[in-house]
Amino acid sequence: MRRVYNPNARLMAEMIQADWAKIGVKANIVSYEWGEYLKLKRAHAGEHDAMLIGWTGDNGDPDNWLGTLLGCDAVKGNNFSKWCYKPFDDLVVKGRSMTDVAQRTKFYTDAQQIFGQQLPFSPIAHSTVYQPVSKKVTGMKIESLGYVRFDGVGMQ
């Protein structure tokens, strides 16, 4: 499926395949229709040795990435790597329970350092979405999922 962070998944898979071949790893690319890809039989059951999957956080909170994609509670959900590492998970759970921004930042920063050391998956791409708008338009917002919101939009 085409996404802003990965507009051509087939090409990305071919590039990874070529890089892996340079170090002697042979990879066969298999593609499925999106619904089939996400069926428990495939992605959730770990039928794959490696897979491309993306994520767009929808609320701006660090837990929406760290907990949702890497937390132990998410192993049967969006944690497709099936990685559950208690020291990491403890930090994420503590960060989730804090309201103090400095404390949360410390827990999530420490969790990210563990992620960087353990690397249960390899982040590949990040995108920035731009929306050209006339200077006459005021109050235009783009939601984190790419939707354009028109409430509060006006013209000068």
NULO-387173 format. One record per residue: residue number from 0; residue in three letters; x, y, z of N, C-alpha, C, O in turn. Coordinates in Angstrom, 2 decimals, padded with zeros to 5 digits, always signed. Example, Ala and Ser with C-alpha at 12.3 -4.5 7.8 and 13.67 -1.06 7.14 Angstrom:
2
num residu n_px n_py n_pz ca_px ca_py ca_pz c_px c_py c_pz o_px o_py o_pz
0 ALA +013.19 -005.69 +007.80 +012.30 -004.50 +007.80 +013.20 -003.30 +007.80 +014.24 -003.32 +008.46
1 SER +012.85 -002.25 +007.08 +013.67 -001.06 +007.14 +012.90 +000.03 +007.87 +013.41 +001.14 +008.04
% end
This chain:
156
num residu n_px n_py n_pz ca_px ca_py ca_pz c_px c_py c_pz o_px o_py o_pz
0 MET +000.84 -001.16 +000.00 +000.00 +000.00 +000.00 +000.90 +001.24 +000.00 +001.89 +001.30 +000.73
1 ARG +000.56 +002.18 -000.79 +001.34 +003.41 -000.94 +001.15 +004.32 +000.28 +000.02 +004.59 +000.69
2 ARG +002.24 +004.79 +000.84 +002.21 +005.69 +001.99 +003.23 +006.80 +001.76 +004.15 +006.64 +000.96
3 VAL +003.06 +007.94 +002.45 +004.00 +009.05 +002.26 +005.40 +008.66 +002.71 +006.38 +009.13 +002.12
4 TYR +005.52 +007.83 +003.71 +006.85 +007.42 +004.19 +007.43 +006.29 +003.34 +008.61 +005.98 +003.46
5 ASN +006.62 +005.69 +002.48 +007.09 +004.62 +001.60 +006.21 +004.58 +000.35 +005.31 +003.75 +000.24
6 PRO +006.47 +005.48 -000.58 +005.61 +005.57 -001.76 +005.74 +004.39 -002.73 +004.87 +004.20 -003.58
7 ASN +006.80 +003.60 -002.62 +006.99 +002.46 -003.52 +007.60 +001.29 -002.72 +008.81 +001.11 -002.70
8 ALA +006.74 +000.53 -002.08 +007.20 -000.56 -001.20 +007.97 -001.62 -001.99 +008.94 -002.18 -001.48
9 ARG +007.56 -001.89 -003.20 +008.27 -002.89 -004.01 +009.72 -002.46 -004.25 +010.65 -003.25 -004.09
10 LEU +009.91 -001.20 -004.62 +011.25 -000.68 -004.85 +012.07 -000.72 -003.56 +013.24 -001.09 -003.58
11 MET +011.46 -000.36 -002.44 +012.18 -000.41 -001.18 +012.60 -001.85 -000.87 +013.74 -002.09 -000.45
12 ALA +011.72 -002.80 -001.09 +012.05 -004.21 -000.86 +013.20 -004.66 -001.77 +014.09 -005.39 -001.34
13 GLU +013.18 -004.22 -003.02 +014.25 -004.57 -003.95 +015.59 -003.96 -003.52 +016.64 -004.58 -003.68
14 MET +015.54 -002.75 -003.00 +016.77 -002.11 -002.53 +017.34 -002.85 -001.31 +018.55 -003.05 -001.21
15 ILE +016.48 -003.25 -000.41 +016.92 -004.03 +000.75 +017.47 -005.38 +000.30 +018.52 -005.82 +000.77
16 GLN +016.78 -006.00 -000.61 +017.23 -007.29 -001.16 +018.64 -007.17 -001.76 +019.49 -008.02 -001.53
17 ALA +018.87 -006.11 -002.52 +020.19 -005.88 -003.13 +021.26 -005.63 -002.06 +022.38 -006.14 -002.18
18 ASP +020.94 -004.86 -001.04 +021.90 -004.61 +000.05 +022.23 -005.90 +000.79 +023.39 -006.17 +001.09
19 TRP +021.22 -006.69 +001.07 +021.45 -007.95 +001.78 +022.28 -008.91 +000.93 +023.12 -009.64 +001.46
20 ALA +022.05 -008.91 -000.38 +022.81 -009.80 -001.27 +024.31 -009.49 -001.19 +025.14 -010.39 -001.33
21 LYS +024.65 -008.22 -000.97 +026.05 -007.83 -000.87 +026.75 -008.48 +000.32 +027.98 -008.62 +000.33
22 ILE +025.98 -008.87 +001.33 +026.58 -009.53 +002.50 +026.21 -011.02 +002.55 +026.38 -011.67 +003.58
23 GLY +025.71 -011.53 +001.43 +025.45 -012.96 +001.32 +024.10 -013.44 +001.81 +023.91 -014.64 +001.99
24 VAL +023.17 -012.53 +002.04 +021.83 -012.92 +002.48 +020.90 -012.91 +001.27 +020.71 -011.88 +000.63
25 LYS +020.33 -014.07 +000.97 +019.40 -014.18 -000.16 +017.99 -013.95 +000.36 +017.56 -014.60 +001.32
26 ALA +017.28 -013.04 -000.26 +015.91 -012.73 +000.15 +014.98 -012.84 -001.04 +015.28 -012.36 -002.13
27 ASN +013.85 -013.48 -000.82 +012.79 -013.55 -001.81 +011.71 -012.56 -001.41 +011.28 -012.54 -000.26
28 ILE +011.29 -011.75 -002.35 +010.25 -010.76 -002.08 +008.89 -011.39 -002.37 +008.66 -011.94 -003.45
29 VAL +008.01 -011.32 -001.39 +006.65 -011.83 -001.53 +005.71 -010.69 -001.19 +005.85 -010.05 -000.15
30 SER +004.74 -010.44 -002.05 +003.77 -009.37 -001.82 +002.38 -009.96 -001.67 +002.03 -010.94 -002.31
31 TYR +001.60 -009.33 -000.81 +000.22 -009.73 -000.58 -000.67 -008.50 -000.65 -000.21 -007.38 -000.46
32 GLU -001.92 -008.72 -000.92 -002.93 -007.68 -000.80 -002.96 -007.29 +000.67 -002.76 -008.14 +001.54
33 TRP -003.20 -006.00 +000.96 -003.07 -005.46 +002.32 -003.83 -006.26 +003.37 -003.27 -006.59 +004.42
34 GLY -005.09 -006.57 +003.12 -005.89 -007.32 +004.09 -005.30 -008.69 +004.37 -005.29 -009.15 +005.51
35 GLU -004.83 -009.34 +003.34 -004.20 -010.66 +003.47 -002.90 -010.54 +004.26 -002.58 -011.41 +005.07
36 TYR -002.16 -009.49 +004.02 -000.88 -009.26 +004.68 -001.05 -009.17 +006.20 -000.22 -009.67 +006.97
37 LEU -002.13 -008.52 +006.60 -002.33 -008.30 +008.03 -003.08 -009.42 +008.74 -003.23 -009.38 +009.96
38 LYS -003.54 -010.40 +008.01 -004.24 -011.51 +008.65 -003.34 -012.15 +009.70 -002.12 -012.18 +009.56
39 LEU -003.97 -012.67 +010.74 -003.20 -013.34 +011.79 -002.29 -014.41 +011.22 -001.19 -014.63 +011.72
40 LYS -002.74 -015.07 +010.18 -001.94 -016.15 +009.59 -000.61 -015.63 +009.07 +000.35 -016.40 +009.01
41 ARG -000.52 -014.40 +008.70 +000.69 -013.87 +008.09 +001.47 -012.98 +009.06 +002.38 -013.47 +009.74
42 ALA +001.14 -011.72 +009.13 +001.94 -010.75 +009.90 +001.93 -011.04 +011.40 +002.99 -011.04 +012.03
43 HIS +000.78 -011.27 +011.98 +000.71 -011.47 +013.42 +001.28 -012.81 +013.87 +001.79 -012.93 +014.98
44 ALA +001.19 -013.80 +013.02 +001.67 -015.13 +013.41 +003.16 -015.29 +013.16 +003.74 -016.32 +013.52
45 GLY +003.79 -014.31 +012.56 +005.23 -014.39 +012.34 +005.60 -015.34 +011.22 +006.64 -015.99 +011.27
46 GLU +004.75 -015.43 +010.23 +005.01 -016.30 +009.08 +006.24 -015.84 +008.30 +006.84 -016.62 +007.56
47 HIS +006.60 -014.61 +008.45 +007.70 -013.97 +007.72 +009.02 -014.07 +008.47 +009.04 -014.22 +009.69
48 ASP +010.11 -013.97 +007.75 +011.43 -013.79 +008.36 +011.73 -012.30 +008.51 +012.42 -011.89 +009.43
49 ALA +011.20 -011.51 +007.59 +011.34 -010.06 +007.62 +010.13 -009.48 +006.91 +009.55 -010.13 +006.03
50 MET +009.75 -008.29 +007.27 +008.60 -007.66 +006.63 +008.77 -006.15 +006.65 +009.48 -005.59 +007.49
51 LEU +008.11 -005.51 +005.71 +008.03 -004.05 +005.70 +006.66 -003.68 +006.25 +005.63 -004.15 +005.77
52 ILE +006.67 -002.83 +007.24 +005.41 -002.34 +007.82 +005.67 -000.91 +008.25 +006.78 -000.57 +008.66
53 GLY +004.68 -000.09 +008.17 +004.86 +001.31 +008.52 +003.96 +001.72 +009.67 +003.10 +000.97 +010.11
54 TRP +004.19 +002.94 +010.13 +003.39 +003.46 +011.24 +003.31 +004.96 +011.14 +004.32 +005.64 +010.91
55 THR +002.13 +005.47 +011.32 +001.93 +006.90 +011.42 +001.28 +007.15 +012.76 +000.12 +006.79 +012.96
56 GLY +002.01 +007.75 +013.68 +001.44 +008.07 +014.99 +000.33 +009.08 +014.83 +000.44 +010.02 +014.04
57 ASP -000.73 +008.90 +015.58 -001.88 +009.77 +015.38 -002.14 +010.75 +016.52 -003.14 +011.47 +016.50
58 ASN -001.23 +010.78 +017.52 -001.52 +011.72 +018.60 -000.30 +012.49 +019.10 -000.43 +013.33 +019.99
59 GLY +000.87 +012.23 +018.55 +002.06 +012.99 +018.92 +002.72 +012.56 +020.23 +003.74 +013.13 +020.61
60 ASP +002.17 +011.58 +020.91 +002.74 +011.12 +022.17 +003.78 +010.04 +021.91 +003.54 +009.17 +021.07
61 PRO +004.93 +010.08 +022.60 +005.97 +009.07 +022.37 +005.48 +007.64 +022.59 +005.97 +006.71 +021.95
62 ASP +004.51 +007.47 +023.48 +003.99 +006.13 +023.75 +003.28 +005.55 +022.53 +003.16 +004.33 +022.40
63 ASN +002.81 +006.41 +021.66 +002.11 +005.96 +020.45 +003.05 +005.30 +019.46 +002.61 +004.71 +018.48
64 TRP +004.32 +005.38 +019.72 +005.32 +004.68 +018.92 +006.01 +003.62 +019.78 +006.03 +002.44 +019.43
65 LEU +006.57 +004.06 +020.89 +007.36 +003.17 +021.74 +006.50 +002.06 +022.35 +006.85 +000.88 +022.27
66 GLY +005.38 +002.42 +022.95 +004.53 +001.41 +023.57 +003.74 +000.61 +022.56 +003.62 -000.61 +022.68
67 THR +003.19 +001.30 +021.57 +002.32 +000.65 +020.60 +003.07 -000.31 +019.69 +002.53 -001.35 +019.31
68 LEU +004.31 +000.01 +019.34 +005.06 -000.83 +018.40 +006.08 -001.73 +019.07 +006.54 -002.70 +018.46
69 LEU +006.45 -001.43 +020.32 +007.53 -002.17 +020.96 +007.20 -002.68 +022.36 +007.99 -003.43 +022.93
70 GLY +006.07 -002.30 +022.90 +005.71 -002.71 +024.25 +005.36 -004.19 +024.34 +004.89 -004.80 +023.38
71 CYS +005.60 -004.75 +025.50 +005.28 -006.17 +025.71 +003.79 -006.43 +025.56 +003.39 -007.49 +025.07
72 ASP +002.94 -005.47 +025.98 +001.49 -005.63 +025.83 +001.06 -005.64 +024.37 -000.03 -006.10 +024.05
73 ALA +001.91 -005.14 +023.49 +001.56 -005.02 +022.07 +002.06 -006.19 +021.23 +001.92 -006.17 +020.01
74 VAL +002.65 -007.22 +021.86 +003.20 -008.35 +021.10 +002.13 -009.03 +020.26 +002.43 -009.50 +019.16
75 LYS +000.91 -009.09 +020.73 -000.18 -009.70 +019.94 -000.94 -008.65 +019.15 -001.97 -008.94 +018.53
76 GLY -000.42 -007.42 +019.16 -001.05 -006.33 +018.42 -000.12 -005.79 +017.36 +000.19 -006.47 +016.39
77 ASN +000.33 -004.55 +017.55 +001.17 -003.89 +016.54 +002.66 -004.11 +016.73 +003.46 -003.56 +015.97
78 ASN +003.06 -004.90 +017.71 +004.48 -005.22 +017.92 +004.82 -006.43 +017.05 +004.94 -007.55 +017.56
79 PHE +004.97 -006.20 +015.76 +005.21 -007.29 +014.81 +006.58 -007.94 +014.99 +006.80 -009.06 +014.53
80 SER +007.51 -007.24 +015.65 +008.82 -007.82 +015.89 +008.75 -008.87 +017.00 +009.67 -009.67 +017.17
81 LYS +007.66 -008.86 +017.76 +007.46 -009.78 +018.89 +008.54 -009.58 +019.97 +008.78 -010.48 +020.77
82 TRP +009.16 -008.42 +019.97 +010.22 -008.10 +020.92 +009.60 -007.64 +022.23 +008.80 -006.70 +022.24
83 CYS +009.95 -008.28 +023.31 +009.48 -007.89 +024.63 +010.69 -007.91 +025.55 +011.17 -008.99 +025.92
84 TYR +011.18 -006.75 +025.92 +012.38 -006.62 +026.73 +012.00 -005.84 +027.98 +011.72 -004.64 +027.90
85 LYS +011.99 -006.49 +029.12 +011.48 -005.90 +030.35 +012.10 -004.56 +030.73 +011.36 -003.64 +031.08
86 PRO +013.43 -004.38 +030.68 +013.97 -003.05 +031.03 +013.40 -001.94 +030.14 +013.13 -000.84 +030.64
87 PHE +013.23 -002.20 +028.86 +012.63 -001.23 +027.95 +011.17 -001.01 +028.33 +010.72 +000.13 +028.49
88 ASP +010.44 -002.11 +028.47 +009.01 -002.03 +028.74 +008.73 -001.29 +030.06 +007.78 -000.51 +030.14
89 ASP +009.54 -001.54 +031.07 +009.36 -000.85 +032.36 +009.47 +000.66 +032.20 +008.71 +001.41 +032.80
90 LEU +010.42 +001.11 +031.38 +010.58 +002.55 +031.14 +009.37 +003.13 +030.41 +008.90 +004.22 +030.75
91 VAL +008.88 +002.41 +029.43 +007.72 +002.88 +028.67 +006.49 +002.95 +029.57 +005.73 +003.92 +029.52
92 VAL +006.29 +001.93 +030.37 +005.14 +001.92 +031.28 +005.24 +003.08 +032.28 +004.24 +003.74 +032.55
93 LYS +006.43 +003.33 +032.81 +006.62 +004.47 +033.73 +006.37 +005.79 +033.01 +005.69 +006.67 +033.54
94 GLY +006.91 +005.92 +031.80 +006.70 +007.15 +031.04 +005.23 +007.39 +030.76 +004.76 +008.53 +030.82
95 ARG +004.51 +006.35 +030.47 +003.07 +006.44 +030.17 +002.29 +006.95 +031.39 +001.27 +007.62 +031.23
96 SER +002.76 +006.62 +032.59 +002.01 +006.96 +033.80 +002.35 +008.36 +034.33 +001.68 +008.85 +035.25
97 MET +003.36 +009.01 +033.78 +003.79 +010.32 +034.26 +003.01 +011.45 +033.60 +002.62 +011.35 +032.44
98 THR +002.81 +012.51 +034.36 +002.24 +013.72 +033.76 +003.30 +014.81 +033.63 +003.14 +015.74 +032.84
99 ASP +004.37 +014.70 +034.41 +005.46 +015.67 +034.34 +006.27 +015.44 +033.06 +006.81 +014.36 +032.85
100 VAL +006.35 +016.46 +032.22 +007.01 +016.33 +030.92 +008.48 +015.95 +031.05 +008.97 +015.12 +030.29
101 ALA +009.19 +016.55 +032.00 +010.62 +016.24 +032.17 +010.82 +014.77 +032.57 +011.73 +014.12 +032.06
102 GLN +009.98 +014.26 +033.46 +010.08 +012.86 +033.87 +009.77 +011.93 +032.70 +010.48 +010.95 +032.46
103 ARG +008.70 +012.24 +031.99 +008.32 +011.42 +030.83 +009.45 +011.41 +029.81 +009.81 +010.36 +029.28
104 THR +010.00 +012.57 +029.55 +011.09 +012.68 +028.57 +012.26 +011.80 +028.97 +012.84 +011.13 +028.11
105 LYS +012.61 +011.79 +030.23 +013.73 +010.97 +030.71 +013.44 +009.48 +030.50 +014.30 +008.75 +030.00
106 PHE +012.26 +009.04 +030.87 +011.92 +007.62 +030.70 +011.94 +007.23 +029.21 +012.49 +006.19 +028.84
107 TYR +011.33 +008.06 +028.38 +011.27 +007.74 +026.95 +012.64 +007.85 +026.28 +012.94 +007.09 +025.36
108 THR +013.46 +008.78 +026.73 +014.82 +008.90 +026.20 +015.63 +007.65 +026.54 +016.33 +007.11 +025.69
109 ASP +015.53 +007.21 +027.79 +016.22 +005.98 +028.20 +015.71 +004.77 +027.42 +016.49 +003.90 +027.04
110 ALA +014.40 +004.72 +027.20 +013.82 +003.62 +026.42 +014.36 +003.63 +024.98 +014.67 +002.58 +024.43
111 GLN +014.47 +004.82 +024.39 +014.99 +004.91 +023.03 +016.45 +004.47 +022.96 +016.87 +003.89 +021.95
112 GLN +017.21 +004.72 +024.00 +018.60 +004.25 +024.02 +018.65 +002.72 +024.02 +019.48 +002.13 +023.34
113 ILE +017.76 +002.09 +024.78 +017.69 +000.62 +024.78 +017.27 +000.13 +023.40 +017.83 -000.84 +022.89
114 PHE +016.30 +000.79 +022.79 +015.87 +000.42 +021.44 +017.06 +000.48 +020.49 +017.26 -000.43 +019.68
115 GLY +017.85 +001.54 +020.58 +019.02 +001.69 +019.72 +020.07 +000.61 +019.93 +020.75 +000.21 +018.99
116 GLN +020.20 +000.14 +021.16 +021.17 -000.94 +021.45 +020.65 -002.29 +021.01 +021.40 -003.09 +020.45
117 GLN +019.38 -002.56 +021.24 +018.78 -003.87 +020.93 +018.34 -003.97 +019.46 +018.44 -005.04 +018.86
118 LEU +017.88 -002.89 +018.91 +017.39 -002.77 +017.53 +016.54 -003.96 +017.08 +016.95 -004.72 +016.21
119 PRO +015.36 -004.12 +017.69 +014.48 -005.23 +017.30 +013.92 -005.08 +015.88 +013.49 -006.07 +015.28
120 PHE +013.93 -003.88 +015.36 +013.62 -003.65 +013.95 +014.38 -002.42 +013.50 +014.88 -001.65 +014.32
121 SER +014.46 -002.24 +012.20 +015.23 -001.13 +011.64 +014.31 -000.07 +011.07 +013.70 -000.29 +010.02
122 PRO +014.20 +001.08 +011.72 +013.44 +002.17 +011.11 +014.14 +002.59 +009.82 +015.36 +002.74 +009.78
123 ILE +013.36 +002.78 +008.78 +013.95 +003.08 +007.47 +013.66 +004.51 +007.01 +014.55 +005.18 +006.49
124 ALA +012.44 +004.96 +007.20 +012.07 +006.24 +006.61 +011.14 +007.02 +007.53 +010.42 +006.46 +008.36
125 HIS +011.18 +008.31 +007.37 +010.26 +009.22 +008.06 +009.87 +010.28 +007.04 +010.70 +010.71 +006.24
126 SER +008.64 +010.69 +007.07 +008.22 +011.68 +006.09 +007.70 +012.93 +006.76 +007.22 +012.90 +007.90
127 THR +007.80 +014.02 +006.05 +007.19 +015.27 +006.44 +006.16 +015.61 +005.37 +006.47 +015.62 +004.18
128 VAL +004.95 +015.89 +005.81 +003.88 +016.19 +004.87 +003.74 +017.70 +004.74 +003.64 +018.41 +005.75
129 TYR +003.73 +018.17 +003.53 +003.56 +019.60 +003.26 +002.24 +019.81 +002.54 +001.81 +018.96 +001.75
130 GLN +001.61 +020.94 +002.80 +000.37 +021.29 +002.12 +000.46 +022.74 +001.69 +000.33 +023.64 +002.51
131 PRO +000.67 +022.98 +000.39 +000.73 +024.37 -000.06 -000.64 +025.03 +000.11 -001.68 +024.46 -000.23
132 VAL -000.62 +026.25 +000.64 -001.84 +026.98 +000.90 -001.59 +028.45 +000.59 -000.51 +028.97 +000.86
133 SER -002.57 +029.10 +000.05 -002.48 +030.53 -000.22 -002.24 +031.29 +001.07 -002.72 +030.89 +002.13
134 LYS -001.50 +032.39 +001.00 -001.26 +033.22 +002.18 -002.54 +033.83 +002.71 -002.59 +034.30 +003.84
135 LYS -003.59 +033.82 +001.91 -004.88 +034.35 +002.32 -005.63 +033.40 +003.25 -006.55 +033.81 +003.95
136 VAL -005.24 +032.13 +003.25 -005.91 +031.13 +004.08 -005.35 +031.18 +005.49 -004.14 +031.24 +005.69
137 THR -006.25 +031.17 +006.47 -005.83 +031.18 +007.88 -006.36 +029.94 +008.59 -007.41 +029.41 +008.23
138 GLY -005.63 +029.49 +009.59 -006.10 +028.41 +010.45 -006.05 +027.02 +009.84 -006.68 +026.10 +010.36
139 MET -005.32 +026.84 +008.74 -005.25 +025.52 +008.08 -004.37 +024.59 +008.90 -003.27 +024.97 +009.31
140 LYS -004.84 +023.38 +009.15 -004.09 +022.39 +009.91 -004.08 +021.07 +009.15 -005.05 +020.70 +008.49
141 ILE -002.97 +020.37 +009.26 -002.88 +019.02 +008.72 -002.76 +018.08 +009.92 -001.86 +018.24 +010.74
142 GLU -003.65 +017.13 +010.02 -003.61 +016.16 +011.10 -002.41 +015.24 +010.91 -001.89 +015.11 +009.80
143 SER -001.99 +014.59 +011.98 -000.82 +013.72 +011.91 -001.00 +012.55 +010.94 -000.02 +012.00 +010.44
144 LEU -002.22 +012.16 +010.68 -002.48 +011.08 +009.73 -002.62 +011.59 +008.29 -002.93 +010.81 +007.39
145 GLY -002.39 +012.88 +008.09 -002.41 +013.44 +006.75 -003.73 +014.06 +006.33 -003.84 +014.59 +005.22
146 TYR -004.73 +014.01 +007.20 -006.02 +014.60 +006.86 -005.95 +016.11 +006.96 -005.25 +016.66 +007.82
147 VAL -006.67 +016.78 +006.09 -006.75 +018.24 +006.13 -008.01 +018.60 +006.90 -009.10 +018.15 +006.57
148 ARG -007.84 +019.43 +007.93 -008.98 +019.86 +008.75 -009.43 +021.23 +008.27 -008.62 +022.13 +008.06
149 PHE -010.72 +021.38 +008.10 -011.25 +022.66 +007.64 -011.97 +023.43 +008.73 -012.34 +024.59 +008.52
150 ASP -012.18 +022.82 +009.90 -012.80 +023.60 +010.97 -011.80 +024.66 +011.42 -010.62 +024.37 +011.64
151 GLY -012.26 +025.87 +011.55 -011.38 +026.96 +011.94 -010.64 +027.62 +010.79 -009.89 +028.57 +011.00
152 VAL -010.83 +027.13 +009.57 -010.16 +027.71 +008.41 -010.93 +028.93 +007.93 -012.16 +028.93 +007.89
153 GLY -010.19 +029.95 +007.58 -010.82 +031.16 +007.09 -009.99 +031.81 +005.98 -008.93 +031.31 +005.60
154 MET -010.48 +032.90 +005.50 -009.79 +033.67 +004.46 -009.58 +035.10 +004.97 -010.44 +035.65 +005.65
155 GLN -008.44 +035.68 +004.62 -008.17 +037.07 +004.97 -008.80 +037.97 +003.95 -008.69 +039.19 +004.05
% end
